Amino acid sequence: MITSSRREIRSIKRIRSRRCAAGASLALFAVGLAACGSSKSSSSISSTTSIASSTSPSVQHVSFALTFPSLEYLPVYVARDEGFFKKRNISITLDTFSGGGSTVASAFASNSVQMGLGGVDLAASNAKKITDVKVVQQLSQSSFQIYVQKDISSVSQLVGKKITVSSLSGVFYIWWQEVLAAYHIDPSKVVFVSNGSEAGMSAAFLSGVVNAIGDVPPVPASFPPPLVPSDKLPQLPLAVTVANQSFITAHKATVAGVISAINEGTAWIKTHQSLAVSMCESDLDFPSARCQLAPVLHPTSPYTWSSNGAIDVSSLSQALSAEASVYPQLKGYPVDNFIDSSFVGTSPS
């Protein structure tokens, strides 16, 4: 199926190339006709061209930040590859940052990016007055599950054990704060180990370096069954689209266009699943096992890949409360200071 999809993609590219060549030939033919006609006709053509150029909508460029590759981000890549941004007169650059939310926050603060996908940790940079970004769309709600080594049979046995996270301030770490609080475990009683990317976290768990991992399906086939499934655990917005407030104020239509293009990318995936898997492999550089779309096409939360990208305000508020244990500045921080739901609303469809 994937091989067939790649052939289809190559076929589409060949067709587009032929269309471009044909268009170029027609353009040259038109120029030849203009040259052979009267000076009045030539002037008329020039005038028409000038009017068309002056009335065509200008292209707005957007630098869009991404952190570690994630399946939930796929609609953004689809929107780029399928031209959904372009048809809205948006030129987009996808800038990938390593190092977690702090590097993305710095990029927003310097205005080197205007929009991006991030997590709730960006609220901390708002509270610290480093950034002024707003959540304008939600791509997914987490469906974290707990996986443990075979000598652990309950969450209470995690006391004194090592838990892998991407960083000591990122979304995995924040989620564990919620989980441990729900199970009445003091976070200081476990050892968090920062392993960077999701791949690094998985490797640490599979090698036995750590005792537990919180992860979102699909997970490696060598993972054990989850100790606790997602519907028994607190969850939080996993991927949200954010934008600089200054950019929202100056270019609200462009922000709306980016959101609309991403939503169109989501809709495209649902009707082109085999092609979407191929894009996942090429754009995210994931093996086919990690490009299975079932968890995001049939999620436990209606906020994951909804058609309108609605924001789960309640879950976001709970996540900010959990994050306050990491960033004291967030204690009492109003969730309304971190969202702009005017674009997508709060009810998923």
Secondary structure, DSSP 8 states (H G I E B T S, - for coil): -HHHHHHHHHHHHHHHHHHHHHHHHHHHHHHHHHHHS-HHHHHHHHHHHHHHHHHS---EEEEEEE-S--GGGHHHHHHHHTTTTGGGTEEEEEEE--S-HHHHHHHHHTTS-SEEEE-TTHHHHHHTTS--EEEEEEEEE---EEEE-TT--SGGGGTT-EEEES-SSSHHHHHHHHHHHHTT--GGGSEEEE--SHHHHHHHHHTTSSSEEEE-SS--TTS---SB-GGGS---EEEEEEEEHHHHHH-HHHHHHHHHHHHHHHHHHHH-HHHHHHHHHHHS---GGGG--HHHHS-SSTTTT-SS----HHHHHHHHHHHTTT-GGGTT--GGGSB-TTTT-SS--
